[in-house]
Amino acid sequence: MKINFKNIQGLFFLGLLSITVSCNEDYLDVSSKDALEQEDSETVTPEQMVNGVYGMLTDWDYAFSYLGITEIISDNADKGSSTTDSGGDKNVLDALTFTSSASSINAMWGHWYQSINRATTAIIYAENYGLTDETYKNRLVGEAEFLRALNYFWLVRSFGAVPLQHIDLVKRQPVSDVYDYIEQDLLDAIDKLPLKSEYDSEDLGRATKGAAQALLAKVYLYEEEWQKAYDMANNVMLSTQYSLHPNYEELWRASTENGVESIFEVQARGVSTAHGVQQYSQTQGARGTDGWGWGFNTPSQNLVDAFEAEGDAIRMNASIIFRGETLWDGREVFTVENDRYNEKAYSSASAGASDGDKNIRIIRYAEVLLIKAEAAVNLGLDAATPLNMVRNRVQLTSITNPTLENVWSERRLELAMEHDRWFDLVRTGQAESAMALDGKTFITGKHELFPIPNAQLIQTPDMEQNPGW
């Protein structure tokens, strides 16, 4: 069973502080209203408010704009689809010729801030609602703090210095201050949240102590706080709540959702009349007579070459649908427009349905092992054990004394098409050379950060733009 998160749609673009509510058919039982008024405090519960923050993760932006700024922009993927279909701005993202007017960048900037505002509102609402069960209240607050931290993390790694809403809506705060705020939210969430095994089945999919620890380990990795990243990853491992699923090829099927390897994933449903992760599978589905989707975000030849160089057939075939292939469920992919498609986005049950049943994996246990391995290399500690746990799962030979390059390569192959590649290239200093090998020009001093959207600067002209834009 998976928790059905209520999708409370709010209107927010940095300065807008009102909350609006609209409800889809079978979500948690709150009546549809245009605005959340004072009298709603008796009918809208704190849990429903928190559910509304989760609901933001099922939005259309994650099915299209997010693909553009995480995978299509990188050497992992190409725009795909028809050559005549730009996908709005996916063609210029793919070519690294985008500007501050790119719609995908603008969409995610606004969406992340809207989500943060909703999380903060939910925290205040829960704290002041009058809940008498302190454990329950703290859990709800911890969930919202985790989600707020997740959205700020996505913002800071994309744009660098960004406004912190509780300080100023225009002035960009230093990157270190943003990370400090993220860390504090996650440390607080760790204290408040239960373990995965302590949730009832109907609450499966909510943020857990392990999810907060795993995200904090990743935050420390980006900050190059190696000892803290190592220790926090180790905390997740020592919790005994997670393990590697033995068969990598099964990891993106419905049967393994919220399974032993899952630390945090976006929840969806497979009933066609219910809102799942809106069009995530459809936009990336095969395009053509035998297809079921739009054909965007196609795995690149560059990625195929990386798999083949490592002799990694298991992960390649689990990550990529090849033209001419018959899938594990019997679906034939013969007459299609593109050579390759993202198998990790494929849903056997609902295929190209607008509202699908596809959970999106955000943090897996394998990534925690790789975070520990990368931190261990930098600390001169044992990196081989966690790294080889990941490698051996897919029948690759062990590496006795792994280097950073070994760990970075493993991250690419293990996490291919899972929306981290571009940011890994930037944070590790590989972006310029990797993009050159993929036929693209990465401009050092510019492309490390996305531009603050032009639409935002028109509204708030005192906000500073990023270098080079």
VOPAGU-2260 file (C-alpha; in pm, 1 decimal, decimal comma):
REM VOPAGU-2260
SITE   aa  ch    i         X         Y         Z
SITE  MET   A    0       0,0       0,0       0,0
SITE  LYS   A    1     119,1     352,6     -78,6
SITE  ILE   A    2      14,0     674,6      87,5
SITE  ASN   A    3    -208,1     886,6    -137,4
SITE  PHE   A    4     -71,5    1237,1    -103,0
SITE  LYS   A    5    -324,6    1519,0    -126,5
SITE  ASN   A    6    -231,1    1767,3    -395,2
SITE  ILE   A    7    -305,1    2108,3    -244,1
SITE  GLN   A    8    -213,6    2349,8    -521,5
SITE  GLY   A    9     -76,0    2681,5    -397,6
SITE  LEU   A   10      11,3    3001,0    -576,4
SITE  PHE   A   11     354,1    3135,1    -489,6
SITE  PHE   A   12     630,5    3308,6    -675,8
SITE  LEU   A   13     879,2    3431,1    -416,5
SITE  GLY   A   14     672,1    3716,4    -269,0
SITE  LEU   A   15     322,5    3566,6    -280,4
SITE  LEU   A   16     228,9    3445,3      64,9
SITE  SER   A   17    -131,3    3329,7      18,9
SITE  ILE   A   18    -218,8    2961,8     -11,6
SITE  THR   A   19    -477,9    2827,0    -250,1
SITE  VAL   A   20    -631,5    2484,0    -242,9
SITE  SER   A   21    -769,7    2264,3    -518,6
SITE  CYS   A   22    -846,9    1898,6    -478,0
SITE  ASN   A   23    -837,4    1607,2    -719,3
SITE  GLU   A   24   -1103,4    1340,2    -706,7
SITE  ASP   A   25    -981,8    1069,4    -472,7
SITE  TYR   A   26    -725,7    1254,0    -266,0
SITE  LEU   A   27    -750,0    1294,3     106,8
SITE  ASP   A   28   -1087,6    1422,4     205,4
SITE  VAL   A   29   -1073,2    1800,9     185,1
SITE  SER   A   30   -1337,1    1996,4      -3,4
SITE  SER   A   31   -1226,9    2202,5    -303,8
SITE  LYS   A   32   -1192,1    2575,4    -233,6
SITE  ASP   A   33   -1025,4    2865,9    -404,9
SITE  ALA   A   34    -850,1    2991,5     -92,5
SITE  LEU   A   35    -751,1    2859,6     248,2
SITE  GLU   A   36    -942,8    3084,3     486,1
SITE  GLN   A   37    -923,1    3117,7     864,6
SITE  GLU   A   38   -1233,9    2904,1     916,7
SITE  ASP   A   39   -1066,8    2619,2     729,6
SITE  SER   A   40    -853,8    2552,0    1037,6
SITE  GLU   A   41   -1141,6    2335,2    1158,7
SITE  THR   A   42   -1166,3    2128,6     838,4
SITE  VAL   A   43    -811,5    2116,0     697,4
SITE  THR   A   44    -587,2    1908,5     921,1
SITE  PRO   A   45    -212,8    1954,2     967,5
SITE  GLU   A   46    -155,5    1617,3     800,3
SITE  GLN   A   47    -343,7    1732,3     492,2
SITE  MET   A   48    -131,3    2046,4     482,6
SITE  VAL   A   49     186,1    1837,1     491,2
SITE  ASN   A   50      41,9    1606,3     226,3
SITE  GLY   A   51       6,1    1912,5       5,8
SITE  VAL   A   52     384,4    1956,9      15,0
SITE  TYR   A   53     434,7    1598,9    -103,6
SITE  GLY   A   54     176,9    1664,7    -374,0
SITE  MET   A   55     406,2    1922,8    -532,4
SITE  LEU   A   56     642,2    1639,1    -628,2
SITE  THR   A   57     378,7    1492,8    -861,8
SITE  ASP   A   58     347,0    1810,9   -1067,4
SITE  TRP   A   59     395,5    1838,7   -1443,9
SITE  ASP   A   60     718,6    2034,1   -1399,0
SITE  TYR   A   61     893,2    1713,0   -1291,0
SITE  ALA   A   62     777,0    1539,6   -1609,1
SITE  PHE   A   63     930,6    1789,9   -1849,0
SITE  SER   A   64    1115,8    2094,3   -1715,0
SITE  TYR   A   65    1308,7    1883,5   -1463,0
SITE  LEU   A   66    1420,4    1644,1   -1737,4
SITE  GLY   A   67    1569,6    1935,6   -1927,0
SITE  ILE   A   68    1785,4    2076,2   -1646,9
SITE  THR   A   69    1901,5    1742,7   -1502,7
SITE  GLU   A   70    1952,9    1488,9   -1781,8
SITE  ILE   A   71    1897,6    1639,2   -2129,3
SITE  ILE   A   72    2150,7    1909,2   -2047,8
SITE  SER   A   73    2412,1    1646,7   -1954,7
SITE  ASP   A   74    2610,4    1388,4   -2149,0
SITE  ASN   A   75    2369,2    1118,1   -2028,5
SITE  ALA   A   76    2085,6    1215,1   -2261,1
SITE  ASP   A   77    1975,9    1393,6   -2575,0
SITE  LYS   A   78    1660,9    1592,4   -2633,6
SITE  GLY   A   79    1507,7    1305,3   -2828,9
SITE  SER   A   80    1157,4    1316,9   -2978,3
SITE  SER   A   81    1123,3    1447,9   -3333,9
SITE  THR   A   82    1396,1    1668,9   -3476,1
SITE  THR   A   83    1131,0    1933,7   -3543,5
SITE  ASP   A   84     999,7    1932,4   -3185,4
SITE  SER   A   85    1207,9    2165,0   -2968,6
SITE  GLY   A   86    1027,5    2068,8   -2650,0
SITE  GLY   A   87    1001,1    2438,6   -2569,5
SITE  ASP   A   88    1361,9    2485,3   -2466,6
SITE  LYS   A   89    1490,4    2126,6   -2450,9
SITE  ASN   A   90    1689,1    2174,7   -2772,5
SITE  VAL   A   91    1883,9    2472,5   -2636,6
SITE  LEU   A   92    1937,8    2301,4   -2302,0
SITE  ASP   A   93    2076,1    2002,1   -2489,4
SITE  ALA   A   94    2311,3    2227,3   -2687,6
SITE  LEU   A   95    2410,9    2442,7   -2385,1
SITE  THR   A   96    2289,5    2751,7   -2572,5
SITE  PHE   A   97    2005,6    2838,1   -2334,9
SITE  THR   A   98    1952,7    3183,4   -2186,0
SITE  SER   A   99    1795,4    3329,7   -1874,6
SITE  SER   A  100    1458,6    3309,7   -2051,9
SITE  ALA   A  101    1464,3    2926,9   -2066,7
SITE  SER   A  102    1119,6    2810,9   -1960,5
SITE  SER   A  103    1240,7    2495,1   -1784,0
SITE  ILE   A  104    1472,7    2690,7   -1557,4
SITE  ASN   A  105    1199,8    2943,2   -1484,0
SITE  ALA   A  106     950,2    2665,1   -1406,2
SITE  MET   A  107    1172,5    2485,5   -1156,3
SITE  TRP   A  108    1280,4    2807,8    -982,6
SITE  GLY   A  109     917,0    2898,8    -921,5
SITE  HIS   A  110     811,2    2544,1    -837,7
SITE  TRP   A  111    1081,7    2493,0    -577,3
SITE  TYR   A  112    1001,1    2821,5    -405,6
SITE  GLN   A  113     631,3    2741,5    -410,2
SITE  SER   A  114     708,8    2406,5    -248,5
SITE  ILE   A  115     926,1    2570,9      16,9
SITE  ASN   A  116     654,5    2821,4      98,1
SITE  ARG   A  117     402,9    2541,0     128,6
SITE  ALA   A  118     634,9    2345,7     361,7
SITE  THR   A  119     687,7    2647,7     586,1
SITE  THR   A  120     313,8    2711,2     598,2
SITE  ALA   A  121     253,0    2346,8     691,0
SITE  ILE   A  122     510,2    2365,2     971,8
SITE  ILE   A  123     350,9    2676,2    1120,8
SITE  TYR   A  124       5,3    2525,1    1080,9
SITE  ALA   A  125     103,1    2201,3    1256,5
SITE  GLU   A  126     279,4    2380,2    1539,6
SITE  ASN   A  127     -16,1    2608,4    1610,3
SITE  TYR   A  128    -307,7    2375,9    1539,6
SITE  GLY   A  129    -335,6    2249,5    1894,5
SITE  LEU   A  130    -234,2    1887,5    1841,6
SITE  THR   A  131    -202,6    1713,3    2177,3
SITE  ASP   A  132      -2,7    1416,5    2051,2
SITE  GLU   A  133     349,8    1560,3    2054,8
SITE  THR   A  134     502,9    1264,7    1871,2
SITE  TYR   A  135     253,0    1297,1    1589,2
SITE  LYS   A  136     293,0    1674,5    1568,7
SITE  ASN   A  137     671,5    1645,3    1564,4
SITE  ARG   A  138     654,3    1384,8    1290,0
SITE  LEU   A  139     447,8    1613,5    1069,4
SITE  VAL   A  140     685,1    1902,8    1130,8
SITE  GLY   A  141     981,5    1676,3    1056,2
SITE  GLU   A  142     828,3    1564,4     726,4
SITE  ALA   A  143     776,4    1923,8     616,2
SITE  GLU   A  144    1129,7    2017,6     725,1
SITE  PHE   A  145    1270,5    1733,1     515,9
SITE  LEU   A  146    1072,2    1847,3     212,1
SITE  ARG   A  147    1172,9    2210,1     260,3
SITE  ALA   A  148    1537,8    2105,5     284,6
SITE  LEU   A  149    1506,0    1893,3     -30,3
SITE  ASN   A  150    1371,9    2187,3    -230,7
SITE  TYR   A  151    1634,1    2429,5     -97,4
SITE  PHE   A  152    1902,1    2172,1    -185,4
SITE  TRP   A  153    1775,5    2153,3    -541,8
SITE  LEU   A  154    1778,3    2534,0    -555,3
SITE  VAL   A  155    2125,7    2591,9    -413,4
SITE  ARG   A  156    2295,6    2332,5    -632,6
SITE  SER   A  157    2121,9    2483,8    -937,3
SITE  PHE   A  158    2153,1    2857,2    -869,5
SITE  GLY   A  159    2411,8    2898,8    -593,5
SITE  ALA   A  160    2325,8    3184,5    -358,0
SITE  VAL   A  161    1946,7    3212,8    -335,5
SITE  PRO   A  162    1698,1    3400,9    -117,5
SITE  LEU   A  163    1598,6    3231,4     206,8
SITE  GLN   A  164    1230,9    3309,8     240,6
SITE  HIS   A  165    1235,4    3369,1     615,1
SITE  ILE   A  166    1511,0    3631,5     578,9
SITE  ASP   A  167    1446,1    3823,6     258,0
SITE  LEU   A  168    1248,8    3761,0     -58,9
SITE  VAL   A  169    1492,2    3939,8    -289,8
SITE  LYS   A  170    1840,0    3937,3    -136,4
SITE  ARG   A  171    2037,3    3625,2    -222,0
SITE  GLN   A  172    2198,6    3467,6      81,5
SITE  PRO   A  173    2551,1    3319,8      66,6
SITE  VAL   A  174    2571,8    2956,4     -39,5
SITE  SER   A  175    2715,8    2862,1     300,4
SITE  ASP   A  176    2414,6    3016,8     475,6
SITE  VAL   A  177    2171,8    2828,3     252,6
SITE  TYR   A  178    2350,3    2502,6     327,5
SITE  ASP   A  179    2348,2    2583,8     699,5
SITE  TYR   A  180    1971,9    2626,3     683,7
SITE  ILE   A  181    1929,4    2299,1     494,3
SITE  GLU   A  182    2146,1    2119,1     747,5
SITE  GLN   A  183    1947,2    2255,9    1040,0
SITE  ASP   A  184    1617,7    2147,1     885,2
SITE  LEU   A  185    1753,1    1797,1     826,2
SITE  LEU   A  186    1910,5    1761,9    1170,2
SITE  ASP   A  187    1580,3    1866,6    1323,1
SITE  ALA   A  188    1394,1    1623,6    1096,7
SITE  ILE   A  189    1627,7    1339,5    1197,8
SITE  ASP   A  190    1532,3    1398,7    1561,8
SITE  LYS   A  191    1160,5    1405,3    1484,4
SITE  LEU   A  192    1105,1    1138,8    1219,1
SITE  PRO   A  193    1049,6     766,6    1278,6
SITE  LEU   A  194    1239,2     485,9    1112,9
SITE  LYS   A  195    1091,2     337,7     797,0
SITE  SER   A  196     987,0      22,5     985,5
SITE  GLU   A  197     799,1     229,3    1243,9
SITE  TYR   A  198     545,4     364,7     993,7
SITE  ASP   A  199     211,3     193,6     944,4
SITE  SER   A  200     152,4      50,4     597,4
SITE  GLU   A  201     -89,2     329,1     503,2
SITE  ASP   A  202     188,7     583,8     564,6
SITE  LEU   A  203     449,3     407,9     352,8
SITE  GLY   A  204     631,5     665,2     142,3
SITE  ARG   A  205     647,3     944,3     396,5
SITE  ALA   A  206     982,7    1095,1     488,0
SITE  THR   A  207    1172,1     891,1     746,7
SITE  LYS   A  208    1472,5     936,3     972,4
SITE  GLY   A  209    1675,8     745,1     713,3
SITE  ALA   A  210    1560,2     974,6     433,4
SITE  ALA   A  211    1670,9    1281,8     628,7
SITE  GLN   A  212    2005,1    1118,1     711,1
SITE  ALA   A  213    2062,6    1015,2     348,4
SITE  LEU   A  214    1980,6    1360,2     215,2
SITE  LEU   A  215    2205,6    1519,4     475,7
SITE  ALA   A  216    2489,8    1286,5     372,9
SITE  LYS   A  217    2439,4    1406,6      15,3
SITE  VAL   A  218    2433,3    1770,3     126,9
SITE  TYR   A  219    2764,2    1717,8     309,9
SITE  LEU   A  220    2904,0    1557,1      -6,4
SITE  TYR   A  221    2825,3    1871,0    -206,1
SITE  GLU   A  222    2987,1    2083,1      65,1
SITE  GLU   A  223    3293,8    1855,7      64,5
SITE  GLU   A  224    3244,9    1791,5     435,4
SITE  TRP   A  225    3391,7    1446,9     391,8
SITE  GLN   A  226    3390,3    1322,8     750,9
SITE  LYS   A  227    3032,5    1436,4     804,9
SITE  ALA   A  228    2922,5    1279,3     476,4
SITE  TYR   A  229    3095,9     953,6     571,1
SITE  ASP   A  230    2945,4     946,1     920,0
SITE  MET   A  231    2593,0    1030,3     807,0
SITE  ALA   A  232    2600,2     769,1     531,1
SITE  ASN   A  233    2725,9     522,5     789,1
SITE  ASN   A  234    2429,4     608,8    1014,3
SITE  VAL   A  235    2194,0     504,9     736,8
SITE  MET   A  236    2381,8     179,4     690,2
SITE  LEU   A  237    2389,6     101,1    1063,1
SITE  SER   A  238    2014,1     155,5    1094,2
SITE  THR   A  239    1958,4    -185,1     925,2
SITE  GLN   A  240    1648,6     -39,1     756,5
SITE  TYR   A  241    1782,9     -70,8     402,1
SITE  SER   A  242    1978,2    -302,1     174,2
SITE  LEU   A  243    2052,0    -346,2    -195,2
SITE  HIS   A  244    1776,4    -517,7    -388,3
SITE  PRO   A  245    1950,4    -824,0    -534,6
SITE  ASN   A  246    1828,4    -772,4    -893,1
SITE  TYR   A  247    1910,7    -431,1   -1040,8
SITE  GLU   A  248    1682,7    -493,8   -1340,2
SITE  GLU   A  249    1377,1    -501,1   -1111,7
SITE  LEU   A  250    1444,0    -172,7    -934,8
SITE  TRP   A  251    1212,0      40,3   -1151,1
SITE  ARG   A  252     918,3    -196,0   -1158,5
SITE  ALA   A  253     604,3    -161,9    -949,7
SITE  SER   A  254     699,5    -472,2    -751,3
SITE  THR   A  255     997,8    -298,7    -590,1
SITE  GLU   A  256     841,0      38,6    -508,5
SITE  ASN   A  257     910,4     133,8    -147,6
SITE  GLY   A  258    1120,4    -182,2    -120,2
SITE  VAL   A  259    1438,4    -258,7      71,9
SITE  GLU   A  260    1650,6     -19,4    -135,6
SITE  SER   A  261    1404,5     268,0    -129,6
SITE  ILE   A  262    1494,9     554,3     103,1
SITE  PHE   A  263    1269,3     820,2     -47,6
SITE  GLU   A  264    1059,7     815,0    -362,0
SITE  VAL   A  265     772,4    1015,2    -505,7
SITE  GLN   A  266     448,6     821,5    -463,8
SITE  ALA   A  267     209,6     757,7    -752,8
SITE  ARG   A  268    -102,4     555,7    -825,7
SITE  GLY   A  269    -197,4     334,5   -1114,5
SITE  VAL   A  270    -569,1     409,9   -1143,8
SITE  SER   A  271    -620,9     612,0   -1460,4
SITE  THR   A  272    -864,0     858,1   -1300,4
SITE  ALA   A  273    -626,1     940,3   -1014,4
SITE  HIS   A  274    -338,2    1183,9   -1028,1
SITE  GLY   A  275      -2,5    1010,3   -1034,3
SITE  VAL   A  276     331,1    1163,4   -1127,7
SITE  GLN   A  277     182,9    1369,9   -1404,1
SITE  GLN   A  278     306,9    1257,0   -1748,6
SITE  TYR   A  279     654,0    1150,6   -1628,9
SITE  SER   A  280     630,3     820,9   -1816,1
SITE  GLN   A  281     441,8     971,7   -2108,5
SITE  THR   A  282     697,8    1240,5   -2195,7
SITE  GLN   A  283     979,2     983,5   -2196,3
SITE  GLY   A  284     790,1     695,5   -2356,9
SITE  ALA   A  285     891,4     556,9   -2695,5
SITE  ARG   A  286     763,4     763,0   -2988,6
SITE  GLY   A  287     619,8     590,9   -3296,4
SITE  THR   A  288     386,1     316,0   -3410,4
SITE  ASP   A  289     499,3      82,1   -3132,0
SITE  GLY   A  290     541,1     369,9   -2889,6
SITE  TRP   A  291     344,1     511,2   -2600,7
SITE  GLY   A  292     489,5     856,6   -2547,2
SITE  TRP   A  293     659,2    1170,8   -2666,1
SITE  GLY   A  294    1013,0    1034,4   -2689,8
SITE  PHE   A  295    1200,6    1303,1   -2493,4
SITE  ASN   A  296    1510,2    1256,8   -2275,3
SITE  THR   A  297    1668,4     975,8   -2474,3
SITE  PRO   A  298    1982,9     807,1   -2337,6
SITE  SER   A  299    2285,6     921,7   -2536,9
SITE  GLN   A  300    2539,4     719,2   -2731,2
SITE  ASN   A  301    2789,6     868,2   -2487,0
SITE  LEU   A  302    2612,1     688,3   -2201,2
SITE  VAL   A  303    2597,2     364,0   -2398,3
SITE  ASP   A  304    2972,1     391,1   -2459,4
SITE  ALA   A  305    3032,3     439,0   -2084,8
SITE  PHE   A  306    2836,4     124,3   -2001,2
SITE  GLU   A  307    3014,0     -76,7   -2269,0
SITE  ALA   A  308    3357,5      45,6   -2162,0
SITE  GLU   A  309    3287,9     -91,6   -1814,7
SITE  GLY   A  310    3137,3    -413,9   -1945,6
SITE  ASP   A  311    2820,1    -319,2   -1758,8
SITE  ALA   A  312    2547,7    -492,7   -1958,7
SITE  ILE   A  313    2313,6    -539,2   -1661,9
SITE  ARG   A  314    2273,4    -172,2   -1577,1
SITE  MET   A  315    2278,8     -65,0   -1940,8
SITE  ASN   A  316    1990,1    -294,4   -2031,0
SITE  ALA   A  317    1797,1    -199,8   -1717,5
SITE  SER   A  318    1840,5     172,7   -1785,3
SITE  ILE   A  319    1794,9     189,9   -2162,5
SITE  ILE   A  320    1522,1      68,9   -2397,0
SITE  PHE   A  321    1677,6       0,1   -2738,2
SITE  ARG   A  322    1487,1      15,6   -3065,8
SITE  GLY   A  323    1414,9    -341,1   -3176,0
SITE  GLU   A  324    1391,5    -467,2   -2816,9
SITE  THR   A  325    1117,0    -673,5   -2656,0
SITE  LEU   A  326    1075,8    -551,6   -2298,7
SITE  TRP   A  327    1060,9    -771,0   -1989,6
SITE  ASP   A  328     679,2    -761,5   -1995,4
SITE  GLY   A  329     653,4    -859,9   -2363,6
SITE  ARG   A  330     602,1    -512,4   -2512,1
SITE  GLU   A  331     770,6    -480,4   -2852,0
SITE  VAL   A  332     960,7    -161,6   -2934,5
SITE  PHE   A  333    1024,2    -200,9   -3304,8
SITE  THR   A  334     871,7      82,1   -3510,3
SITE  VAL   A  335     981,1     388,7   -3313,2
SITE  GLU   A  336    1148,5     717,3   -3398,3
SITE  ASN   A  337    1450,5     721,7   -3166,7
SITE  ASP   A  338    1725,4     466,8   -3109,2
SITE  ARG   A  339    1693,7     465,8   -2730,1
SITE  TYR   A  340    1452,3     555,7   -2448,8
SITE  ASN   A  341    1468,3     584,7   -2069,8
SITE  GLU   A  342    1365,9     248,7   -1924,2
SITE  LYS   A  343    1371,0     384,5   -1568,4
SITE  ALA   A  344    1069,1     597,7   -1662,7
SITE  TYR   A  345     876,2     307,0   -1815,0
SITE  SER   A  346     551,2     186,7   -1657,8
SITE  SER   A  347     434,7    -155,7   -1765,2
SITE  ALA   A  348      81,3    -107,8   -1636,6
SITE  SER   A  349      -2,7     242,3   -1758,1
SITE  ALA   A  350     265,5     304,5   -2024,1
SITE  GLY   A  351     188,8     645,6   -2177,5
SITE  ALA   A  352    -110,6     739,9   -1963,6
SITE  SER   A  353    -110,0    1103,0   -1853,8
SITE  ASP   A  354    -154,0     999,6   -1491,6
SITE  GLY   A  355      57,2     695,4   -1425,4
SITE  ASP   A  356     162,9     462,4   -1149,7
SITE  LYS   A  357     534,7     531,5   -1174,3
SITE  ASN   A  358     712,9     612,3    -849,4
SITE  ILE   A  359    1018,1     832,6    -901,1
SITE  ARG   A  360    1315,0     721,9    -692,3
SITE  ILE   A  361    1479,7    1021,9    -525,4
SITE  ILE   A  362    1727,3     852,3    -289,7
SITE  ARG   A  363    1829,1     487,1    -299,7
SITE  TYR   A  364    2050,7     287,2     -66,8
SITE  ALA   A  365    2302,6     235,5    -347,6
SITE  GLU   A  366    2364,7     610,2    -354,7
SITE  VAL   A  367    2429,4     612,3      19,2
SITE  LEU   A  368    2698,7     348,2     -35,9
SITE  LEU   A  369    2853,3     560,2    -310,9
SITE  ILE   A  370    2845,4     872,0     -91,6
SITE  LYS   A  371    3032,1     679,2     175,2
SITE  ALA   A  372    3281,1     552,0     -84,0
SITE  GLU   A  373    3352,5     900,9    -220,3
SITE  ALA   A  374    3395,1    1044,1     127,6
SITE  ALA   A  375    3619,4     751,3     220,9
SITE  VAL   A  376    3853,6     812,4     -74,0
SITE  ASN   A  377    3891,5    1174,3      34,0
SITE  LEU   A  378    3956,4    1067,4     394,5
SITE  GLY   A  379    4196,3     785,5     312,3
SITE  LEU   A  380    3956,4     527,2     456,3
SITE  ASP   A  381    3811,7     203,4     319,0
SITE  ALA   A  382    3622,1     298,9       3,6
SITE  ALA   A  383    3643,1     -45,7    -153,4
SITE  THR   A  384    3381,0    -211,1      66,5
SITE  PRO   A  385    3085,2      22,8      -7,7
SITE  LEU   A  386    3188,1      70,2    -372,6
SITE  ASN   A  387    3218,7    -300,6    -439,7
SITE  MET   A  388    2883,2    -374,4    -280,4
SITE  VAL   A  389    2733,4    -168,3    -563,0
SITE  ARG   A  390    2957,7    -317,8    -831,8
SITE  ASN   A  391    2918,4    -678,7    -724,4
SITE  ARG   A  392    2538,8    -649,1    -733,9
SITE  VAL   A  393    2567,8    -613,7   -1112,8
SITE  GLN   A  394    2841,9    -876,1   -1147,1
SITE  LEU   A  395    3131,8    -634,9   -1195,9
SITE  THR   A  396    3468,6    -721,9   -1046,8
SITE  SER   A  397    3586,2    -558,4    -725,5
SITE  ILE   A  398    3828,1    -265,4    -722,5
SITE  THR   A  399    4092,7    -299,8    -451,4
SITE  ASN   A  400    4201,5      62,9    -414,9
SITE  PRO   A  401    3935,5     280,1    -576,3
SITE  THR   A  402    4012,1     634,0    -687,4
SITE  LEU   A  403    3774,7     927,5    -706,1
SITE  GLU   A  404    3744,5     862,8   -1078,5
SITE  ASN   A  405    3631,0     506,9   -1002,8
SITE  VAL   A  406    3362,5     633,6    -767,0
SITE  TRP   A  407    3246,6     905,4   -1006,3
SITE  SER   A  408    3222,3     652,9   -1289,5
SITE  GLU   A  409    3022,2     421,9   -1064,9
SITE  ARG   A  410    2784,1     703,2    -976,3
SITE  ARG   A  411    2720,7     768,5   -1344,9
SITE  LEU   A  412    2643,3     406,9   -1430,0
SITE  GLU   A  413    2448,2     325,3   -1114,3
SITE  LEU   A  414    2241,9     645,5   -1115,0
SITE  ALA   A  415    2204,8     694,3   -1490,6
SITE  MET   A  416    1887,8     886,1   -1583,6
SITE  GLU   A  417    1809,7     951,8   -1214,8
SITE  HIS   A  418    1859,5    1329,7   -1241,8
SITE  ASP   A  419    2200,8    1376,5   -1078,6
SITE  ARG   A  420    2449,8    1358,7   -1364,8
SITE  TRP   A  421    2473,0    1730,1   -1452,3
SITE  PHE   A  422    2525,8    1831,5   -1090,6
SITE  ASP   A  423    2784,2    1557,1   -1037,0
SITE  LEU   A  424    2981,0    1686,4   -1335,6
SITE  VAL   A  425    2971,6    2042,5   -1205,0
SITE  ARG   A  426    3057,8    1965,6    -842,6
SITE  THR   A  427    3349,2    1735,4    -936,2
SITE  GLY   A  428    3498,8    1971,7   -1193,5
SITE  GLN   A  429    3444,8    1730,4   -1483,7
SITE  ALA   A  430    3182,7    1933,7   -1669,5
SITE  GLU   A  431    3402,1    2114,1   -1924,9
SITE  SER   A  432    3588,8    1803,4   -2039,9
SITE  ALA   A  433    3282,2    1577,0   -2029,8
SITE  MET   A  434    3074,4    1818,1   -2233,9
SITE  ALA   A  435    3355,4    1857,8   -2486,6
SITE  LEU   A  436    3360,8    1480,9   -2536,6
SITE  ASP   A  437    2987,3    1503,0   -2598,3
SITE  GLY   A  438    3032,4    1778,0   -2857,0
SITE  LYS   A  439    2912,7    2062,5   -2635,0
SITE  THR   A  440    3084,2    2376,6   -2508,2
SITE  PHE   A  441    3073,2    2422,1   -2130,8
SITE  ILE   A  442    3185,2    2774,9   -2043,3
SITE  THR   A  443    3377,2    2774,7   -1715,0
SITE  GLY   A  444    3268,2    3063,1   -1496,7
SITE  LYS   A  445    2918,3    3057,3   -1643,9
SITE  HIS   A  446    2760,7    2715,8   -1679,8
SITE  GLU   A  447    2833,3    2598,3   -1325,2
SITE  LEU   A  448    2510,2    2772,0   -1224,7
SITE  PHE   A  449    2182,4    2831,5   -1401,4
SITE  PRO   A  450    2082,4    3193,2   -1459,4
SITE  ILE   A  451    1830,7    3356,1   -1230,8
SITE  PRO   A  452    1521,7    3353,5   -1455,1
SITE  ASN   A  453    1466,8    3673,0   -1650,2
SITE  ALA   A  454    1100,7    3674,4   -1544,1
SITE  GLN   A  455    1213,9    3689,3   -1182,0
SITE  LEU   A  456    1455,6    3974,4   -1245,0
SITE  ILE   A  457    1180,3    4174,9   -1413,7
SITE  GLN   A  458     970,5    4138,2   -1096,9
SITE  THR   A  459    1263,2    4198,7    -860,5
SITE  PRO   A  460    1525,3    4405,5   -1049,4
SITE  ASP   A  461    1739,3    4443,0    -736,8
SITE  MET   A  462    1811,3    4069,3    -735,1
SITE  GLU   A  463    2160,5    3993,9    -868,7
SITE  GLN   A  464    2216,2    3772,2   -1172,3
SITE  ASN   A  465    2468,0    3486,9   -1176,5
SITE  PRO   A  466    2811,1    3541,8   -1341,1
SITE  GLY   A  467    2821,7    3516,2   -1718,1
SITE  TRP   A  468    2447,6    3557,3   -1770,7
